[in-house]
Amino acid sequence: MTEALKIGIAGLGTVGAGVIKLLQANAAHVAARANRPIVVTAVSARDRHRERGIDLGGFAWVDNAPDLAARADVDAVVELIGGSDGPALALARATLGAGKSFVTANKAMIAHHAMELAERAEAMNAALKFEAAVAGGIPVIKGMREGLAANAISQVAGILNGTSNYILSVMEREGAAFAKVLADAQALGYAEADPTFDVDGIDAAHKLSILASLAFGARPLFEGVTTAGIREILAADIDYARVLGYRIKLVGAARLVDGKLLQRVHPCLVPMAHPLAHVMDSTNAVLAEGNFVGRVLFEGRGAGEGPTASAVVADLIDIARGEFGPPLAMPVSALMPLEAADPLAPSERVYIRLTVADRPGVLAEVTAILRDFAVSVESVIQRGAAPEGGVYFVLTTHRTPEGGAWRAQPDQRPRQYAGPAAHDANPGELICRSQGRPTSRRPACSTAFWCSRWSA
């Protein structure tokens, strides 16, 4: 067995402490797999005196995280600080610039700076590893980068945020409103005090841009991800989804459309026969379609101390073995500079839930508006009064250009938009978005929630 791999850790929160615990508890197992011991020699965090449930006495303390990179007793650095820029990015640049390997769980930094960091890693022959950045303990990065390397991937899609999935699962089980479930989740520690990144789809968008890069051999294009969250979903929407044979999930999905990259994160009505419909609570799942392997599903715990620490240490074992490889599955020079696809371009079948005035002629008004935009109605459901007044009115359409259905809305100036997350490879999926409506332009219609559907 060769000399130990000595690591420095920046960030001693839940995951950082978990990495130390795992390396200590499984030291012999890790050493056997890595063919050398992996030991922590130095650590850095904002508060030296905070109680973390671990003994830091045997490690050198470094006040300024980027200084870890220059230490002679550090061979590789683990970054668990978070944030797309700031100290995390400074540490990444310093570590790779020193020719040392770098491991991170920071999906925001990788989504925004993967090209720069991958170039530095390749130039210095150092490893850049980020398994823990996407779906926690699920080995989806290694699976996409290595296990599916022989396949042309037609699409990648998944449930990428455990907090949102947990909220939707509880809303379904209890018939409760979003605001109540979010407040309860925050009280229990399942959701952040500021849940914006989770419930508005930003966290999932970071992860999706990384997966799309690996899947399609493209430069990461985070700014090209169309995103919508789950704040506008009502218990009524979940009930209508059930009646129609679906379950609402926040799904991120990417595919190529006419040589351009279509990336979307938004609520979807997933058919009950589809495996993503049965991914509940805080579980994550990623589905990829390869031209030879077919459908592959990765599923498991997507966050937390144990799963994320497991992914970090798996990357360290690769580094200890000398297994580097291109960070983004192929050399940076070979990555395609794809343009973002128009999210309004695909043709989809659409689900629309309207809140309308309870009076004769409403159906005729709605269908006339849709007709004007070449949208053909397939079915109609009307049941139950809306709490804000009026009644809920649900309809589904035949396949129609996404842009036509969007322009048919009463308010043509959307506050947020998210197009369909998939295509015919996943039969029956519905992709949702929610939009408030003024009553001045279309008196029959005050609010709406609408979705695109995949069909076989």
TORTIFI-246126 format. One record per residue (C-alpha): residue in one letter; x, y, z; chain; residue number from 1. Coordinates in nm, 2 decimals, padded with zeros to 4 digits. Layout:
% TORTIFI-246126
  residuo       x       y       z  cadena  num
        A       X       Y       Z       A  NUM
...
% end
This chain:
% TORTIFI-246126
  residuo       x       y       z  cadena  num
        M   00.00   00.00   00.00       A    1
        T   00.14   00.34  -00.10       A    2
        E   00.17   00.67   00.09       A    3
        A  -00.16   00.82   00.21       A    4
        L  -00.35   01.07   00.01       A    5
        K  -00.36   01.38   00.23       A    6
        I  -00.66   01.61   00.20       A    7
        G  -00.77   01.95   00.32       A    8
        I  -01.14   02.02   00.37       A    9
        A  -01.30   02.37   00.34       A   10
        G  -01.64   02.39   00.50       A   11
        L  -01.73   02.19   00.81       A   12
        G  -02.11   02.20   00.80       A   13
        T  -02.32   01.89   00.78       A   14
        V  -02.15   01.74   00.48       A   15
        G  -01.79   01.84   00.58       A   16
        A  -01.84   01.68   00.92       A   17
        G  -01.99   01.38   00.74       A   18
        V  -01.68   01.34   00.52       A   19
        I  -01.46   01.33   00.83       A   20
        K  -01.69   01.08   01.00       A   21
        L  -01.70   00.85   00.70       A   22
        L  -01.32   00.86   00.65       A   23
        Q  -01.27   00.77   01.02       A   24
        A  -01.54   00.50   01.04       A   25
        N  -01.46   00.33   00.71       A   26
        A  -01.08   00.40   00.71       A   27
        A  -00.98   00.04   00.65       A   28
        H  -01.25  -00.01   00.38       A   29
        V  -01.16   00.31   00.20       A   30
        A  -00.79   00.23   00.21       A   31
        A  -00.85  -00.11   00.06       A   32
        R  -01.05   00.03  -00.22       A   33
        A  -00.81   00.32  -00.29       A   34
        N  -00.50   00.11  -00.24       A   35
        R  -00.37   00.37   00.00       A   36
        P  -00.51   00.55   00.31       A   37
        I  -00.70   00.87   00.27       A   38
        V  -00.64   01.11   00.57       A   39
        V  -00.75   01.46   00.66       A   40
        T  -00.46   01.69   00.74       A   41
        A  -00.61   02.04   00.74       A   42
        V  -00.95   02.20   00.76       A   43
        S  -01.10   02.55   00.72       A   44
        A  -01.43   02.70   00.82       A   45
        R  -01.58   03.03   00.93       A   46
        D  -01.62   02.95   01.29       A   47
        R  -01.34   02.76   01.46       A   48
        H  -01.52   02.71   01.79       A   49
        R  -01.86   02.58   01.67       A   50
        E  -01.96   02.24   01.80       A   51
        R  -01.97   01.99   01.51       A   52
        G  -01.98   01.66   01.69       A   53
        I  -01.63   01.57   01.57       A   54
        D  -01.28   01.61   01.71       A   55
        L  -01.08   01.86   01.50       A   56
        G  -00.77   01.84   01.73       A   57
        G  -00.57   01.63   01.49       A   58
        F  -00.60   01.86   01.19       A   59
        A  -00.43   02.19   01.11       A   60
        W  -00.67   02.48   01.12       A   61
        V  -00.65   02.73   00.82       A   62
        D  -00.84   03.06   00.86       A   63
        N  -00.84   03.15   00.49       A   64
        A  -00.97   02.86   00.28       A   65
        P  -00.77   02.93  -00.04       A   66
        D  -00.45   02.89   00.16       A   67
        L  -00.52   02.51   00.18       A   68
        A  -00.40   02.49  -00.18       A   69
        A  -00.05   02.60  -00.09       A   70
        R   00.01   02.36   00.20       A   71
        A   00.28   02.10   00.16       A   72
        D   00.07   01.85   00.37       A   73
        V  -00.23   01.87   00.13       A   74
        D  -00.24   01.67  -00.19       A   75
        A  -00.61   01.73  -00.27       A   76
        V  -00.88   01.98  -00.16       A   77
        V  -01.24   01.92  -00.08       A   78
        E  -01.46   02.23  -00.11       A   79
        L  -01.79   02.22   00.08       A   80
        I  -01.84   02.60   00.13       A   81
        G  -02.10   02.66  -00.14       A   82
        G  -02.18   02.95  -00.36       A   83
        S  -02.10   03.00  -00.73       A   84
        D  -01.83   03.26  -00.66       A   85
        G  -01.64   03.40  -00.36       A   86
        P  -01.42   03.18  -00.14       A   87
        A  -01.53   02.86  -00.31       A   88
        L  -01.42   02.97  -00.66       A   89
        A  -01.10   03.13  -00.52       A   90
        L  -01.02   02.80  -00.36       A   91
        A  -01.09   02.60  -00.68       A   92
        R  -00.87   02.83  -00.88       A   93
        A  -00.59   02.82  -00.63       A   94
        T  -00.60   02.44  -00.59       A   95
        L  -00.61   02.36  -00.96       A   96
        G  -00.35   02.63  -01.03       A   97
        A  -00.12   02.45  -00.79       A   98
        G  -00.16   02.13  -00.98       A   99
        K  -00.36   01.97  -00.70       A  100
        S  -00.68   01.77  -00.74       A  101
        F  -01.01   01.93  -00.64       A  102
        V  -01.34   01.77  -00.52       A  103
        T  -01.66   01.97  -00.47       A  104
        A  -02.03   01.93  -00.40       A  105
        N  -02.10   02.28  -00.53       A  106
        K  -02.34   02.25  -00.82       A  107
        A  -02.38   02.63  -00.86       A  108
        M  -02.00   02.68  -00.91       A  109
        I  -01.98   02.39  -01.15       A  110
        A  -02.29   02.51  -01.34       A  111
        H  -02.14   02.86  -01.38       A  112
        H  -01.76   02.79  -01.40       A  113
        A  -01.72   02.43  -01.52       A  114
        M  -01.54   02.54  -01.85       A  115
        E  -01.28   02.75  -01.68       A  116
        L  -01.22   02.50  -01.40       A  117
        A  -01.20   02.20  -01.64       A  118
        E  -00.95   02.39  -01.86       A  119
        R  -00.73   02.45  -01.55       A  120
        A  -00.76   02.09  -01.44       A  121
        E  -00.66   01.96  -01.79       A  122
        A  -00.37   02.21  -01.82       A  123
        M  -00.23   02.11  -01.48       A  124
        N  -00.31   01.73  -01.51       A  125
        A  -00.52   01.75  -01.20       A  126
        A  -00.85   01.60  -01.12       A  127
        L  -01.17   01.80  -01.10       A  128
        K  -01.44   01.58  -00.94       A  129
        F  -01.80   01.68  -00.85       A  130
        E  -02.01   01.36  -00.80       A  131
        A  -02.17   01.51  -00.50       A  132
        A  -02.29   01.82  -00.69       A  133
        V  -02.58   01.63  -00.85       A  134
        A  -02.83   01.40  -00.67       A  135
        G  -02.61   01.35  -00.36       A  136
        G  -02.53   00.99  -00.30       A  137
        I  -02.66   00.87  -00.64       A  138
        P  -02.35   00.79  -00.87       A  139
        V  -02.51   00.97  -01.17       A  140
        I  -02.21   01.17  -01.27       A  141
        K  -01.99   00.87  -01.29       A  142
        G  -02.28   00.68  -01.46       A  143
        M  -02.32   00.95  -01.73       A  144
        R  -01.95   01.02  -01.77       A  145
        E  -01.83   00.66  -01.78       A  146
        G  -02.10   00.40  -01.76       A  147
        L  -02.30   00.54  -02.05       A  148
        A  -02.00   00.67  -02.25       A  149
        A  -02.06   00.43  -02.54       A  150
        N  -02.41   00.56  -02.60       A  151
        A  -02.56   00.85  -02.78       A  152
        I  -02.80   01.00  -02.53       A  153
        S  -03.13   01.12  -02.66       A  154
        Q  -03.25   01.28  -02.34       A  155
        V  -03.18   01.31  -01.97       A  156
        A  -03.45   01.39  -01.72       A  157
        G  -03.51   01.36  -01.35       A  158
        I  -03.63   01.48  -01.01       A  159
        L  -03.34   01.68  -00.90       A  160
        N  -03.45   01.86  -00.59       A  161
        G  -03.55   01.67  -00.27       A  162
        T  -03.71   01.96  -00.10       A  163
        S  -03.96   02.03  -00.38       A  164
        N  -04.03   01.66  -00.42       A  165
        Y  -04.09   01.63  -00.04       A  166
        I  -04.34   01.93  -00.05       A  167
        L  -04.53   01.79  -00.34       A  168
        S  -04.55   01.44  -00.18       A  169
        V  -04.69   01.59   00.14       A  170
        M  -04.94   01.81  -00.05       A  171
        E  -05.06   01.50  -00.22       A  172
        R  -05.09   01.28   00.09       A  173
        E  -05.25   01.55   00.31       A  174
        G  -05.44   01.76   00.06       A  175
        A  -05.26   02.06   00.21       A  176
        A  -05.17   02.39   00.05       A  177
        F  -04.82   02.47  -00.06       A  178
        A  -04.76   02.75   00.19       A  179
        K  -04.86   02.53   00.49       A  180
        V  -04.64   02.24   00.38       A  181
        L  -04.35   02.47   00.32       A  182
        A  -04.38   02.62   00.66       A  183
        D  -04.40   02.28   00.82       A  184
        A  -04.10   02.16   00.63       A  185
        Q  -03.90   02.47   00.74       A  186
        A  -04.00   02.40   01.10       A  187
        L  -03.88   02.04   01.07       A  188
        G  -03.55   02.15   00.90       A  189
        Y  -03.64   01.99   00.57       A  190
        A  -03.65   02.32   00.39       A  191
        E  -03.42   02.63   00.41       A  192
        A  -03.53   02.95   00.58       A  193
        D  -03.50   03.10   00.23       A  194
        P  -03.63   02.82   00.01       A  195
        T  -03.60   03.02  -00.32       A  196
        F  -03.34   02.80  -00.49       A  197
        D  -03.53   02.48  -00.40       A  198
        V  -03.89   02.57  -00.47       A  199
        D  -03.83   02.80  -00.77       A  200
        G  -03.63   02.54  -00.96       A  201
        I  -03.29   02.71  -00.95       A  202
        D  -03.11   02.43  -00.76       A  203
        A  -03.25   02.18  -01.01       A  204
        A  -03.15   02.40  -01.30       A  205
        H  -02.79   02.40  -01.18       A  206
        K  -02.79   02.02  -01.17       A  207
        L  -02.96   01.99  -01.51       A  208
        S  -02.71   02.20  -01.69       A  209
        I  -02.43   01.97  -01.56       A  210
        L  -02.61   01.66  -01.66       A  211
        A  -02.69   01.80  -02.01       A  212
        S  -02.32   01.88  -02.06       A  213
        L  -02.23   01.52  -01.98       A  214
        A  -02.51   01.37  -02.18       A  215
        F  -02.46   01.57  -02.50       A  216
        G  -02.09   01.66  -02.50       A  217
        A  -02.18   02.02  -02.48       A  218
        R  -02.04   02.32  -02.29       A  219
        P  -02.25   02.38  -01.98       A  220
        L  -02.53   02.63  -02.07       A  221
        F  -02.69   02.72  -01.74       A  222
        E  -02.82   03.05  -01.87       A  223
        G  -03.01   02.85  -02.13       A  224
        V  -03.22   02.66  -01.87       A  225
        T  -03.59   02.77  -01.87       A  226
        T  -03.71   02.75  -01.51       A  227
        A  -04.03   02.76  -01.31       A  228
        G  -04.10   02.64  -00.96       A  229
        I  -04.38   02.49  -00.76       A  230
        R  -04.51   02.79  -00.56       A  231
        E  -04.83   02.82  -00.78       A  232
        I  -04.94   02.46  -00.75       A  233
        L  -05.27   02.41  -00.57       A  234
        A  -05.40   02.11  -00.39       A  235
        A  -05.67   02.12  -00.66       A  236
        D  -05.41   02.07  -00.93       A  237
        I  -05.28   01.76  -00.76       A  238
        D  -05.63   01.63  -00.73       A  239
        Y  -05.70   01.69  -01.10       A  240
        A  -05.37   01.52  -01.19       A  241
        R  -05.48   01.21  -00.99       A  242
        V  -05.82   01.20  -01.17       A  243
        L  -05.64   01.21  -01.50       A  244
        G  -05.39   00.94  -01.39       A  245
        Y  -05.09   01.16  -01.32       A  246
        R  -04.88   01.28  -01.03       A  247
        I  -04.72   01.62  -01.02       A  248
        K  -04.34   01.64  -01.00       A  249
        L  -04.08   01.91  -01.04       A  250
        V  -03.88   01.77  -01.33       A  251
        G  -03.57   01.89  -01.50       A  252
        A  -03.51   01.75  -01.86       A  253
        A  -03.28   01.82  -02.15       A  254
        R  -03.27   01.71  -02.51       A  255
        L  -03.14   01.83  -02.85       A  256
        V  -03.39   02.00  -03.08       A  257
        D  -03.26   02.06  -03.44       A  258
        G  -02.91   02.08  -03.31       A  259
        K  -02.99   02.31  -03.02       A  260
        L  -03.01   02.24  -02.65       A  261
        L  -03.35   02.24  -02.49       A  262
        Q  -03.32   02.25  -02.10       A  263
        R  -03.62   02.29  -01.88       A  264
        V  -03.71   02.27  -01.51       A  265
        H  -04.08   02.29  -01.41       A  266
        P  -04.37   02.10  -01.26       A  267
        C  -04.48   01.81  -01.47       A  268
        L  -04.78   01.58  -01.46       A  269
        V  -04.61   01.25  -01.48       A  270
        P  -04.82   00.94  -01.57       A  271
        M  -04.86   00.69  -01.29       A  272
        A  -04.71   00.42  -01.52       A  273
        H  -04.38   00.62  -01.54       A  274
        P  -04.10   00.54  -01.29       A  275
        L  -04.05   00.91  -01.20       A  276
        A  -04.41   00.92  -01.07       A  277
        H  -04.31   00.68  -00.79       A  278
        V  -04.01   00.88  -00.66       A  279
        M  -04.15   01.02  -00.34       A  280
        D  -04.05   01.25  -00.06       A  281
        S  -03.68   01.37  -00.06       A  282
        T  -03.57   01.10  -00.30       A  283
        N  -03.40   01.20  -00.62       A  284
        A  -03.40   01.02  -00.96       A  285
        V  -03.23   01.07  -01.30       A  286
        L  -03.34   00.90  -01.61       A  287
        A  -03.13   00.88  -01.93       A  288
        E  -03.21   00.73  -02.27       A  289
        G  -02.92   00.57  -02.46       A  290
        N  -02.94   00.45  -02.82       A  291
        F  -02.80   00.10  -02.72       A  292
        V  -02.86   00.07  -02.35       A  293
        G  -03.21   00.20  -02.36       A  294
        R  -03.36   00.36  -02.05       A  295
        V  -03.14   00.38  -01.74       A  296
        L  -03.28   00.50  -01.40       A  297
        F  -03.06   00.62  -01.12       A  298
        E  -03.25   00.66  -00.79       A  299
        G  -03.17   00.72  -00.43       A  300
        R  -03.11   00.98  -00.15       A  301
        G  -03.02   01.31  -00.31       A  302
        A  -02.90   01.51  -00.01       A  303
        G  -02.79   01.49   00.36       A  304
        E  -02.48   01.41   00.55       A  305
        G  -02.44   01.05   00.46       A  306
        P  -02.53   01.04   00.09       A  307
        T  -02.33   01.35   00.00       A  308
        A  -02.03   01.25   00.21       A  309
        S  -02.04   00.91   00.03       A  310
        A  -02.02   01.08  -00.31       A  311
        V  -01.73   01.30  -00.20       A  312
        V  -01.53   01.01  -00.07       A  313
        A  -01.59   00.81  -00.38       A  314
        D  -01.43   01.09  -00.58       A  315
        L  -01.13   01.09  -00.34       A  316
        I  -01.09   00.72  -00.39       A  317
        D  -01.07   00.78  -00.77       A  318
        I  -00.81   01.04  -00.71       A  319
        A  -00.61   00.81  -00.48       A  320
        R  -00.62   00.55  -00.76       A  321
        G  -00.50   00.80  -01.02       A  322
        E  -00.83   00.78  -01.21       A  323
        F  -00.88   01.13  -01.34       A  324
        G  -01.03   01.16  -01.69       A  325
        P  -01.18   01.47  -01.85       A  326
        P  -01.40   01.64  -01.59       A  327
        L  -01.68   01.69  -01.85       A  328
        A  -01.65   01.35  -02.00       A  329
        M  -01.44   01.47  -02.30       A  330
        P  -01.16   01.73  -02.34       A  331
        V  -01.28   02.09  -02.31       A  332
        S  -01.17   02.15  -02.67       A  333
        A  -01.41   01.88  -02.79       A  334
        L  -01.72   02.02  -02.61       A  335
        M  -01.98   02.16  -02.85       A  336
        P  -02.09   02.53  -02.81       A  337
        L  -02.46   02.46  -02.85       A  338
        E  -02.72   02.73  -02.87       A  339
        A  -03.03   02.73  -02.65       A  340
        A  -03.34   02.60  -02.82       A  341
        D  -03.66   02.80  -02.84       A  342
        P  -03.87   02.68  -02.54       A  343
        L  -04.19   02.78  -02.73       A  344
        A  -04.11   02.57  -03.04       A  345
        P  -04.21   02.21  -02.95       A  346
        S  -04.55   02.08  -03.03       A  347
        E  -04.72   01.93  -02.72       A  348
        R  -05.06   01.83  -02.59       A  349
        V  -05.16   02.08  -02.33       A  350
        Y  -05.35   02.06  -02.00       A  351
        I  -05.51   02.39  -01.88       A  352
        R  -05.68   02.46  -01.55       A  353
        L  -05.87   02.79  -01.55       A  354
        T  -06.06   02.97  -01.28       A  355
        V  -06.37   03.11  -01.47       A  356
        A  -06.69   03.29  -01.40       A  357
        D  -06.98   03.06  -01.32       A  358
        R  -07.21   03.17  -01.60       A  359
        P  -07.34   03.04  -01.94       A  360
        G  -07.11   03.08  -02.24       A  361
        V  -06.78   03.04  -02.07       A  362
        L  -06.69   02.72  -02.25       A  363
        A  -06.76   02.88  -02.58       A  364
        E  -06.55   03.18  -02.50       A  365
        V  -06.25   02.97  -02.39       A  366
        T  -06.26   02.74  -02.69       A  367
        A  -06.30   03.04  -02.93       A  368
        I  -05.98   03.19  -02.79       A  369
        L  -05.79   02.87  -02.82       A  370
        R  -05.93   02.82  -03.18       A  371
        D  -05.79   03.17  -03.27       A  372
        F  -05.45   03.04  -03.19       A  373
        A  -05.49   02.70  -03.36       A  374
        V  -05.53   02.51  -03.04       A  375
        S  -05.78   02.22  -03.06       A  376
        V  -05.96   02.10  -02.74       A  377
        E  -05.95   01.73  -02.66       A  378
        S  -06.15   01.70  -02.34       A  379
        V  -06.31   01.92  -02.07       A  380
        I  -06.37   01.87  -01.69       A  381
        Q  -06.56   02.11  -01.47       A  382
        R  -06.59   02.04  -01.10       A  383
        G  -06.58   02.23  -00.77       A  384
        A  -06.58   02.60  -00.68       A  385
        A  -06.26   02.79  -00.66       A  386
        P  -06.18   02.95  -00.32       A  387
        E  -06.11   03.29  -00.49       A  388
        G  -06.46   03.28  -00.66       A  389
        G  -06.58   03.13  -00.98       A  390
        V  -06.52   02.76  -01.07       A  391
        Y  -06.23   02.55  -01.18       A  392
        F  -06.25   02.45  -01.55       A  393
        V  -06.00   02.20  -01.68       A  394
        L  -05.93   02.11  -02.04       A  395
        T  -05.68   01.91  -02.24       A  396
        T  -05.58   01.98  -02.60       A  397
        H  -05.46   01.79  -02.90       A  398
        R  -05.10   01.83  -03.00       A  399
        T  -05.03   02.20  -03.07       A  400
        P  -04.73   02.43  -03.10       A  401
        E  -04.63   02.53  -02.75       A  402
        G  -04.61   02.90  -02.86       A  403
        G  -04.98   02.90  -02.97       A  404
        A  -05.10   02.77  -02.64       A  405
        W  -04.89   03.03  -02.46       A  406
        R  -05.01   03.32  -02.67       A  407
        A  -05.37   03.22  -02.61       A  408
        Q  -05.34   03.31  -02.24       A  409
        P  -05.52   03.63  -02.12       A  410
        D  -05.19   03.78  -02.01       A  411
        Q  -04.93   03.75  -02.29       A  412
        R  -04.66   03.90  -02.07       A  413
        P  -04.55   03.60  -01.86       A  414
        R  -04.38   03.64  -01.53       A  415
        Q  -04.22   03.30  -01.57       A  416
        Y  -04.23   03.04  -01.84       A  417
        A  -04.12   02.68  -01.85       A  418
        G  -04.18   02.47  -02.16       A  419
        P  -04.23   02.09  -02.18       A  420
        A  -03.96   01.88  -02.03       A  421
        A  -03.97   01.59  -02.27       A  422
        H  -04.10   01.43  -02.58       A  423
        D  -04.25   01.11  -02.71       A  424
        A  -03.99   00.89  -02.56       A  425
        N  -04.18   00.93  -02.23       A  426
        P  -04.55   00.87  -02.31       A  427
        G  -04.81   01.08  -02.14       A  428
        E  -04.60   01.33  -01.94       A  429
        L  -04.76   01.66  -01.87       A  430
        I  -04.55   01.97  -01.81       A  431
        C  -04.71   02.24  -01.61       A  432
        R  -04.68   02.61  -01.55       A  433
        S  -04.88   02.86  -01.35       A  434
        Q  -04.97   03.21  -01.44       A  435
        G  -05.19   03.48  -01.28       A  436
        R  -05.43   03.66  -01.50       A  437
        P  -05.60   04.00  -01.50       A  438
        T  -05.97   04.00  -01.56       A  439
        S  -05.98   04.30  -01.78       A  440
        R  -05.88   04.14  -02.11       A  441
        R  -06.08   03.81  -02.07       A  442
        P  -06.37   03.86  -01.83       A  443
        A  -06.44   03.48  -01.82       A  444
        C  -06.10   03.39  -01.70       A  445
        S  -05.91   03.51  -01.38       A  446
        T  -05.64   03.26  -01.32       A  447
        A  -05.49   02.96  -01.50       A  448
        F  -05.25   02.67  -01.46       A  449
        W  -05.15   02.49  -01.78       A  450
        C  -04.92   02.20  -01.89       A  451
        S  -04.79   02.02  -02.19       A  452
        R  -04.83   01.65  -02.24       A  453
        W  -04.62   01.38  -02.40       A  454
        S  -04.82   01.12  -02.59       A  455
        A  -04.72   00.78  -02.72       A  456
% end
